[in-house]
Amino acid sequence: MSGYQGKKNIPRITSDRLLIKGGKIVNDDQSFHADIYMEDGVIKQIGENLIVPGGVKIIEAHGRMVMPGGIDVHTRFQMPDRGMTAADDFYQGTRAALAGGTTMIIDHVVPEPGSSLVAAFNQWREWADSKSCCDYSLHVDITEWHQGIQEEMDALVKDHGVNSFLVYLAYKDVFQLNDSQMYEVFGVIRDMGAIAQVHAENGDIIAEEQRRILELGITGPEGHVLSRPEEVEAEAVNRSITVANQTNCPLYVTKVMSKSAADVIAQARKKGTVVYGEPISASLGTDGTHYWSKNWAKAAAYVTSPPLSPDPTTPDYLSSLLSCGDLQVTGSGHCTFNTSQRAVGKDNFTLIPEGTNGTEERLSVIWDKCVVSGKMDENQFVAVTSTNAAKVFNLYPRKGRIAVGSDADLLLWDPDITKIITAKSHNSAAEYNIFEGIEVRGAPLVVISQGKIVLEEGNLHTTEGSGRYISRKPFPDYVYKRIKARSRLAELQGVPRGLYDGPVCEVTVTPKVMTPITSNKTSPAKQAPQPVRNLHQSGFSLSGAQVDDNVPRRTSQRIVAPPGGRANITSLG
Amino acid sequence: MAERKWNREKEDDLPVYLARPGTADQVPRQKYGGMFCSVEGAYESKTIDFDALSVGQRGPRSPRSPHDGGREAREGGVEIKRAPGKELLQNLDEDESDRLLIKGGRVVNDDQSFYADIYMEDGLIKQIGDNLIVPGGVKTIEANGKMVIPGGIDIHTHFQMPYRGTTTVDDFFLGSKAALAGGTTMIVDHVIPDPGSSLVEAFDRWRDWADEKACCDYTLHVDITHWSDSVKQEVETLIKEKGVNSFQVYMAYKDLYQMTNSELYEIFTFLGERGAIVQVHAENGEIIAEEQARMLEMGITGPEGHVLSRPEELEAEAVFRAVTIASQTNCPLYVTKVMSKSAADIISQARKKGNVVFGEPITASLGTDGTHYWSKNWAKAASFVTSPPLSPDPTTPDYLNTLLSSGDLNVTGSAHCTFSVAQKAIGKDDFTQIPEGVNGVEERMSLIWDKAVVTGKMDENMFVAVTSTNAAKILNLYPRKGRIAVGSDSDLVIWDTDGVRTITAKTHNSAAEYNIFEGMELRGAPLVVICQGKIVLEEGNLHATSGSGRFIPCSPYPDFAYKRVKARKQLAVLRAVPRGMYDGPVSDFLPMSRGGGSSARTSPTKQTPIRNLHHSGFSLAGSPTQRGPPTDEAPIRPAGRRIVVPPGGRSNITSLS
């Protein structure tokens, strides 16, 4: 397959220069036959009969497909959870990713509520820089909401290259934000030009259901899925879409696990909402019937939120929606725990740490479910595994495309390899693989990351710490072009009227409180002490302040009816 | 063979069948009257007039059978004849005035129409049929083939509602009078207790007001404006002793009435177990509060800010959420005031999925739209302010009428809650302060007739269903109300399908200065309204008596909603998997409040010990199956399951290993 031109074994020279000959280049828009020459981790030339320096390592592709390396938009490597850490750290996680053909991951920073976002971000960067073996970037999760958070978000966008923030509608009393907070966060995110991600599940209902189910004596992993029915996911998706629409903020729904949630997204897209849905390897590849497994450890291995749907037709449905473009991006939600870690919840399913594997299996699962079955073609496969993700998160065309100037993250795809997924041979540290025993067709033959061959002939050559942090700019065109046009159109106007000078009824002062500023009940989910809460509240008025910032419509608005300009309105009469 | 012959004969007899073959198999009901029909002797020596029964199939204007051709001649003629018996009965106050005979009317119920006479006594319908034998001295109304329908039930009014020290201008007298004028003979008002105050006290206060003033029968919904243990007990009392079976919760009015999702869940569970109907005011109050602040900041202070800050999506979102919670808790849901297309769509989708949910469009949303919020006349614009707001999309009324006709929406109310201009002007500088509510109790029946029946969207039977029958079924008042049957209350309306009137504030019976339907020309109007067996409207004159209205108690578990819910409860049993005990290694972890079970902060309104008491109630959801005989429709597995893993039986699980 691969060999050396000229003198053998001079890795210092050759490793950075790579030529793929005779491959069929597959981008999201077209496929064509051409050679690719890479140098210094960047694609330098594409075409036939390239003139390349000597001493170049050559890979003979023999007409096989060469694709942009996969981008896994959702991983949680090395995630701390109540003093434990996810079994796969950044080294093992990225290694597994590379083994599966994924050359870039985007991990989630999960700051403890009450701690600093930037500090958490730096912590994650430290972990990843020292261990990651492929390029990575970071989403930051908003686990609470007050004014300080907004400033930190600003710093993250401007100085740290973060353009996506996740809010939780679940995990009541831990991470959950209420609707007002979500509205404000989305408003802030929109003004910053970032993407709002949402973990969509109704945490309030879940909390009630969990209690009910525990009372019924159901303590095993099946309680997890029983307490989180798919309606609850669909409801939260619907709610977050509503809020996103109101705030004119682009929305990205992480972990689409059920048919009904996917339907809600598809409907919203038909109505024109800017919303993206991310099914994960688990929801595309398996279903939730395993929660009823008699083997506790196996059942617990499937615990993730939102849960896998017990409806066995769900994976098929989701892959159809992925193929027709109603869902756009795929992640893995890779967050693995050992059985002993899972066993923390052996007597209470609500304590089981959540997450499934999937970063290694993602590409093969999608190829097998979608391309082999004829739902999508190879180009769309590239779109959903890398290109769309790169576009949404403003990495395109550096990532997600084979083009001159793009990063040399490539893979040589063999559509005919058949392998059986099993925990025995996978690269993750977890004892269980949720795809255990599934036979998939299609696998990477050669994986090139940063211009280096990391996988060939089944051997992984990864270097701990070689991964670079890829910073992302705000206002991705793919997302924000529409948003910008809309915010120009969505101009609201008051009606200029004469002053009402008729009789006015006397009212008692009991206010019909509707102004949010005065409220002290707004964030019941927040940590309780009253003084703290008031501090939070002061942040709320900012929602207005940020509204004024830089959007053109408001300036024109100002002229017609300046804020506080009741006097003006009356003078028009 | 014989049958074929019979058929042929029949065809010969009834050429109608040849003309309309599709309708030939329709079998008329043998008895007119539902479950009340078996009154002794009611049908003795009476001819069942099958021609009359089949009248609906021959079109509304079909000629009567020959033997009562007299009526036929008069049909289309004006209306009532004060019939003399032996004596003339002009004075309503005498005993005989309780006896009333409607002759020659076309009785329209929600399932069929037929020609029959109706005899009423003591406020009840005693006989229905042809050639009734009635006592002498009965006042007779010659209906001349006009439609006789059950009086309307307005399932949503706010008469005499206190609002920050003032009261809506229509009190129970003016309001119920307006209702009667429009053909509505029963209203259902909302009791709105102040947050923190007693539900039962508020209920009693409303009853005092209504008993004193209402001139038609009424019953009451109670709004749950706060949620605590004492409220729970009061709700229990209201259901068991006071005859209330429907409670409304608010998802809007942040910091005032609004409930959190957890509270909604608890309330739905609680009411679902007690056979009550949960009504929701569905709007996302949190987002509204944010939007209102934004509007005010932008300098939009007029009524247009009201609709701009409450876009229809927020209504749809809340409806969706309410449907989700109701489906989780297996509780029937009733969405009040469906004002927008998208909210109606969510309801019809949910119904398609099998959820038990009812939608109530109101007169305003069926008749007009929200473009008036931009009126230059502040007072006019403010008079349209209601929540959820009227949709600015002018095609909304038509759409809602269509869904109402197709059965996706079931009942209609008016949400009549009128304020004078001076009261509305409380919010002249800030739209959030404008008191909310529109008129509509008087216009409701005519409006639906005009928008839905005249346009051919629904027929007269469906009209009866959406204006009265369905409401009666939901309130568990059927067939006492909402049906013309022997034994039912004699709340009837003789409906004039051709009467045209123009709605205007000058002539309406409400005290409000503005009518949101101003200038609208509506076809269809009540000609005669009979309430409690007395004629209250004839020839345009209203004879309403303040205080004559009775409170009608509603019992829980209405079949219309709960039959399905009960069946589902038996099916929806959750089962644990019997497993061996996990005995592998367990990681150390910090106890962080992550799961719902351990958290003490879950419901800010409640104290923890009370909560635990409450939750023991939750386990009831499973109990029907547990108790129920396995021969029920419920699958056998849950029963078997129970034996293996009794609730709370974790110790059992371990012993299996």
Interface residues (C-beta under 8 A of the other chain):
Chain A: D81 R82 G83 M84 Y171 K172 D173 V174 N178 D179 S180 Y183 E184 N202 D204 I205 I206 A207 E208 E209 Q210 R211 R212 I213 L214 E215 L216 G217 I218 T219 G220 E222 G223 L226 P229 E231 V232 A234 E235 N238 R239 T242 V243 N245 Q246 W292 S293 K294 N295 W296 A297 A299 N338 T339 S340 Q341 A343 V344 G345 K346 D347 N348 T350 L351 L492 Q493 G494 V495 P496 R497 G498 Y500 G502 P503 V504 C505 E506 V507 T508 T510 K512 V513 M514 T515 P516 I517 T518 S519 N520 K521 T522 P524 A525 Q527 A528 S541 S543 G544 V547 D548 R554 Q557 R558 V560 A561 P562 P563 G564 G565 R566 N568 I569
Chain B: R164 G165 T166 Y253 K254 D255 L256 T260 N261 S262 Y265 E266 T269 N284 E286 I287 I288 A289 E290 E291 Q292 A293 R294 M295 L296 E297 M298 G299 I300 T301 G302 E304 G305 L308 P311 E313 L314 A316 E317 F320 R321 T324 I325 S327 Q328 W374 S375 K376 N377 W378 A379 A381 S420 V421 A422 Q423 A425 I426 K428 D429 T432 Q433 L574 R575 A576 V577 P578 R579 G580 M581 Y582 G584 P585 V586 S587 D588 F589 L590 P591 M592 S593 R594 G595 G596 G597 S598 S599 R601 T602 P604 H615 S616 F618 S619 A621 G622 V645 P646 P647 G648 G649 R650 I653
